């Protein structure tokens, strides 16, 4: 197990380095001057040169990358151009808020997806299977930001039973385990959960059908094993695939929540990225994207390790 762990970490390192390079390069290839927001109108060339030197933009891009990644490894992502605050102080709370929303959404999506997928897999070809397939296809096809606006219109505007924006009372940016914060979490979590629920339902359905066709399942039935015991074996053998999909969906929700967070004004990384894009706050963009990318890599590594625990055959691959 230790050798497998070390090998997976070794494979992860070049991926992380490549992701950081792509993140740095794409931001610098974007049109516009990131320092335009802090350079005074009509500033002299000497003042512009001093500002570029202060932010490190006077050096070649390779040197800028090395300096940036070295500071990032030490937890220093630079200073925000707009707020003049450390990037980490801006990104840290936003990551926590996005994690809360993503975990809630993937938990809801996982519960619905697994339940619907198992029901469809055990009743393949029946009306239940067709209904579940239609629901899962609809879930995958519906844009979550559009669904978010529909939910706001129905439950916040027309019915007035749930709040439409924010994550707490009076614009609070801190989540608390109380009914006020939970009410703000319901609508964005539902909007973000439909795609994971649809993907997981379709994957679980296919996996369950494939497992039910295995010879050992027929043998268990032939030996007279109760149906619930056979069900446990089926779920156990389907778990590695479901776990991998769940991990990927969680990672994608962490980085793909920008539209939903903007619709609901949820103060997470998506909302922070949207603000930084419009203000051309380059350090915030780089720091947020790098942190999200590293989360994606780390979650994939954790999923690989958990799969190897559930299915020891994976270690030999």
TIMI-374918 format. One line per 8 residues: number of its first residue (from 0); their letters; for each residue x, y, z negated of C-alpha. Coordinates in Angstrom, 2 decimals. Layout:
! residues N
NUM> A> X/Y/Z; ... $
//
This chain:
! residues 317
0> XXXXXXXX> 0.00/0.00/0.00; 2.85/2.40/-0.86; 4.53/1.84/2.51; 1.24/2.44/4.30; 0.75/5.67/2.32; 4.25/6.92/3.15; 3.80/6.05/6.81; 0.51/7.95/7.03 $
8> XXXXXXXX> 2.04/11.00/5.32; 4.98/10.83/7.73; 2.57/10.81/10.66; 0.71/13.77/9.16; 3.72/16.10/8.86; 4.29/16.73/12.61; 0.54/17.21/13.06; 0.52/19.87/10.34 $
16> XXXXXXXX> 3.52/21.64/11.88; 1.94/21.55/15.34; -1.34/22.91/13.98; 0.45/25.81/12.28; 2.29/26.67/15.51; -0.92/26.62/17.55; -2.68/28.73/14.92; 0.10/31.34/14.97 $
24> XXXXXXXX> 0.36/31.40/18.77; -3.38/31.67/19.49; -3.80/34.61/17.14; -0.96/36.51/18.79; -2.26/35.73/22.28; -5.60/37.36/21.50; -6.07/40.77/23.19; -5.69/43.97/21.20 $
32> XXXXXXXX> -3.26/45.36/18.66; -3.80/44.00/15.14; -2.26/47.13/13.63; -4.63/49.52/15.39; -6.79/49.69/12.26; -3.96/51.01/10.07; -2.06/53.19/12.55; -3.26/56.80/12.19 $
40> XXXXXXXX> -4.66/58.43/15.30; -1.97/60.40/17.08; 0.82/58.82/15.01; 4.36/59.42/16.19; 6.49/56.56/17.53; 8.58/56.71/14.34; 5.51/56.17/12.14; 4.29/53.31/14.36 $
48> XXXXXXXX> 7.73/51.70/14.17; 7.73/51.99/10.35; 4.29/50.36/10.12; 5.35/47.51/12.41; 8.47/46.99/10.33; 6.44/46.95/7.10; 4.18/44.19/8.48; 7.02/42.31/10.20 $
56> XXXXXXXX> 5.71/42.90/13.74; 9.01/44.36/14.92; 10.68/40.93/15.08; 10.48/38.30/17.85; 7.57/35.88/17.62; 9.71/32.82/16.71; 11.20/34.75/13.77; 7.76/35.98/12.77 $
64> XXXXXXXX> 6.49/32.39/12.79; 9.37/31.06/10.69; 8.99/33.87/8.16; 5.23/33.39/8.06; 5.29/29.61/7.63; 8.06/29.81/5.00; 6.04/32.30/2.96; 2.87/30.24/3.50 $
72> XXXXXXXX> 4.54/27.12/2.09; 5.25/29.16/-1.04; 1.64/30.35/-1.23; 2.25/33.81/0.22; 0.05/34.46/3.28; 0.83/38.17/3.40; -1.37/41.20/2.80; -4.74/41.92/4.37 $
80> XXXXXXXX> -4.55/44.83/6.80; -8.02/46.11/5.88; -8.23/45.57/2.11; -4.48/45.78/1.29; -5.00/42.77/-1.00; -3.07/39.46/-0.87; -4.58/37.14/1.73; -4.68/34.27/-0.76 $
88> XXXXXXXX> -6.92/36.30/-3.09; -9.35/36.73/-0.19; -9.14/33.21/1.25; -9.19/31.28/-2.05; -12.71/32.21/-3.22; -14.01/31.94/0.36; -12.66/28.37/0.65; -14.35/27.42/-2.63 $
96> XXXXXXXX> -17.68/28.86/-1.44; -17.40/27.03/1.89; -16.54/23.79/0.10; -19.69/24.13/-2.02; -21.83/24.61/1.07; -20.07/21.89/3.09; -20.27/19.30/0.29; -23.96/20.04/-0.21 $
104> XXXXXXXX> -24.64/19.80/3.52; -22.64/16.61/4.09; -24.19/14.98/0.98; -27.67/15.76/2.26; -26.73/14.69/5.78; -25.05/11.52/4.51; -28.07/10.48/2.47; -30.51/11.08/5.30 $
112> XXXXXXXX> -28.22/9.66/7.98; -27.37/6.45/6.15; -30.98/5.82/5.14; -32.33/6.42/8.64; -29.46/4.53/10.28; -29.92/1.42/8.14; -33.68/1.47/8.71; -33.15/1.76/12.47 $
120> XXXXXXXX> -30.43/-0.91/12.51; -32.56/-3.45/10.67; -35.56/-2.75/12.92; -33.77/-2.38/16.27; -36.20/-2.04/19.15; -39.19/-1.32/16.90; -41.21/1.92/16.68; -39.23/2.83/13.56 $
128> XXXXXXXX> -36.02/2.53/15.54; -37.36/4.76/18.31; -38.54/7.40/15.83; -35.19/7.43/14.04; -33.35/7.66/17.37; -35.50/10.62/18.39; -34.86/12.33/15.05; -31.10/11.77/15.25 $
136> XXXXXXXX> -30.89/13.02/18.84; -32.88/16.11/17.87; -30.60/16.71/14.90; -27.48/16.55/17.03; -29.01/18.77/19.74; -30.43/21.59/17.59; -27.97/24.49/17.09; -27.57/24.92/13.34 $
144> XXXXXXXX> -27.45/28.72/13.52; -30.79/28.75/15.40; -32.27/26.37/12.84; -30.97/28.67/10.13; -32.87/31.63/11.60; -36.02/29.51/11.91; -35.73/28.46/8.27; -35.31/32.09/7.23 $
152> XXXXXXXX> -38.44/33.11/9.15; -40.52/30.27/7.67; -39.35/30.03/4.06; -37.99/33.52/3.35; -40.13/35.83/5.50; -43.48/34.06/5.90; -43.68/31.99/2.70; -41.29/34.01/0.54 $
160> XXXXXXXX> -40.30/30.98/-1.53; -36.53/30.98/-0.87; -33.94/33.76/-0.49; -32.62/34.49/2.98; -29.10/35.77/2.28; -26.24/35.66/-0.19; -25.31/33.05/-2.76; -26.64/34.61/-5.94 $
168> XXXXXXXX> -28.55/37.44/-7.53; -27.58/41.02/-6.60; -25.06/40.01/-3.95; -22.99/37.78/-6.24; -20.01/36.10/-4.56; -19.64/33.46/-7.28; -21.66/30.25/-7.32; -23.15/29.16/-10.64 $
176> XXXXXXXX> -24.91/25.93/-11.51; -28.26/27.57/-12.11; -31.56/27.72/-10.27; -30.83/31.16/-8.79; -27.68/29.98/-6.99; -29.23/26.64/-6.03; -32.15/28.47/-4.36; -29.65/30.40/-2.23 $
184> XXXXXXXX> -27.91/27.12/-1.31; -30.98/25.23/-0.07; -31.56/26.86/3.33; -27.92/27.03/4.56; -27.30/23.47/3.35; -30.33/22.21/5.29; -29.27/24.12/8.41; -25.76/22.65/8.26 $
192> XXXXXXXX> -26.86/19.10/7.42; -28.91/18.33/10.54; -25.93/17.66/12.82; -24.08/15.38/10.35; -27.36/13.58/9.60; -27.97/12.90/13.29; -24.40/11.75/13.97; -24.27/9.53/10.89 $
200> XXXXXXXX> -27.70/8.02/11.61; -26.71/7.02/15.15; -23.34/5.65/14.03; -24.80/3.70/11.11; -27.51/2.25/13.35; -24.94/0.97/15.85; -22.64/-0.36/13.12; -25.45/-2.18/11.31 $
208> XXXXXXXX> -26.67/-3.79/14.54; -23.13/-4.93/15.33; -22.58/-6.34/11.82; -25.92/-8.18/11.86; -24.77/-10.01/14.98; -21.64/-11.37/13.25; -21.45/-15.09/12.61; -20.92/-14.71/8.87 $
216> XXXXXXXX> -24.28/-12.94/8.51; -26.03/-15.85/10.21; -24.14/-18.21/7.91; -25.25/-16.29/4.82; -28.86/-16.51/5.96; -28.46/-20.22/6.71; -27.15/-20.84/3.19; -30.29/-19.27/1.79 $
224> XXXXXXXX> -28.65/-16.15/0.33; -31.30/-13.59/-0.74; -31.89/-10.74/1.63; -30.61/-8.10/-0.82; -27.30/-9.98/-1.16; -26.93/-10.12/2.61; -27.74/-6.40/2.71; -24.85/-5.71/0.31 $
232> XXXXXXXX> -22.44/-7.59/2.59; -23.70/-5.70/5.63; -23.29/-2.33/3.92; -19.82/-3.23/2.65; -18.61/-4.15/6.14; -20.16/-1.04/7.66; -18.70/1.25/4.97; -15.25/1.95/6.57 $
240> XXXXXXXX> -16.83/3.26/9.78; -19.40/5.33/7.90; -16.71/6.73/5.60; -14.58/7.83/8.55; -17.53/9.63/10.15; -18.47/11.27/6.85; -14.91/12.54/6.35; -14.75/13.96/9.86 $
248> XXXXXXXX> -18.11/15.67/9.41; -16.99/17.25/6.13; -13.81/18.52/7.79; -15.77/19.91/10.73; -18.25/21.64/8.44; -15.38/23.37/6.64; -14.17/24.90/9.88; -17.40/25.14/11.85 $
256> XXXXXXXX> -19.62/27.01/9.42; -18.90/30.50/10.74; -22.29/30.97/12.43; -24.38/29.57/9.59; -22.47/31.56/6.98; -22.91/34.70/9.07; -26.66/34.10/9.45; -27.13/33.58/5.69 $
264> XXXXXXXX> -24.39/36.06/4.61; -22.78/33.23/2.65; -19.37/34.54/1.44; -17.30/31.62/2.69; -14.48/31.18/5.18; -16.82/31.45/8.16; -18.15/34.81/6.98; -14.58/35.92/6.21 $
272> XXXXXXXX> -13.37/34.86/9.66; -16.23/36.70/11.34; -15.34/39.90/9.47; -11.62/39.50/10.18; -12.25/38.98/13.90; -14.15/42.24/14.24; -11.62/44.18/12.14; -8.59/42.53/13.79 $
280> XXXXXXXX> -7.23/41.58/10.37; -4.48/39.28/11.63; -3.12/38.06/8.26; -6.63/37.05/7.13; -7.24/35.23/10.41; -3.95/33.36/10.24; -4.28/32.46/6.57; -7.89/31.29/6.82 $
288> XXXXXXXX> -7.38/29.23/9.97; -4.22/27.63/8.56; -5.92/26.69/5.28; -8.92/25.20/7.11; -6.63/23.27/9.47; -4.65/21.85/6.56; -7.91/20.82/4.88; -8.87/19.01/8.07 $
296> XXXXXXXX> -5.54/17.16/8.15; -5.72/16.33/4.42; -9.28/15.01/4.65; -8.34/12.78/7.59; -5.43/11.42/5.55; -7.73/10.73/2.59; -10.21/8.96/4.84; -7.44/6.74/6.25 $
304> XXXXXXXX> -6.35/5.79/2.74; -9.91/5.10/1.54; -10.56/2.98/4.61; -7.50/0.90/3.82; -8.86/0.34/0.31; -12.27/-0.75/1.61; -10.82/-2.85/4.43; -7.30/-4.21/3.68 $
312> XXXXX> -6.97/-5.33/7.31; -6.39/-1.70/8.28; -3.01/-1.70/6.50; -1.72/-4.25/8.98; -2.69/-2.06/11.95 $
//
